[in-house]
Amino acid sequence: MSIARFWRETPRRYNLGGSKCTMCGTVYFPPRSVCPTCAHHRESIGKMVPFRLSGEGEVYSFTVVHEAAEGFEMQVPYVLALVRTVEGPTLTGQIVDLAPEEVEIGLKVRATFRKLREEGKAGVIHYGYKFAPIEDRPERPPRGPRAAADVPASAETDRAPA
Ligand SMILES: [Zn+2]
């Protein structure tokens, strides 16, 4: 993605700014100017208002990515999830702060802003939302070697390479 396009999209990347149809109440992200849910689409023109998503939702589906796209090499394996937000729209994002084997359908998560990737030798760093577990679940005993004490919970992959 070009830097110019990225910056055009930045407000919604940072604010989760979508839109809401005041006719039927459906929330969209990314924002729409016409509501495809309303029976008569044209009636929704001018009735869409900005709406900021809370960023909270639950994992609807996910996959563990082992082969990273360019710029994500240092992050594998990572979990890419579909998150059904409490407001309705489904967002795609990386799950952070949790070992891949601990991610499960229905996991409660909240959007958090993290480095997405670095671009090329110029080291342009893109930020956007990722999803971290909401800390209201009971403490569970460590599962498997990845949860061992020598891998602190904060040892996620956003660090620059050494
Ligand atoms: Zn509508």
Boltz pocket constraint, residues with backbone or C-beta under 6 A from the ligand:
constraints:
  - pocket:
      binder: B
      contacts: [[A, 21], [A, 22], [A, 23], [A, 24], [A, 25], [A, 26], [A, 35], [A, 36], [A, 37], [A, 38], [A, 44]]
      max_distance: 6.0
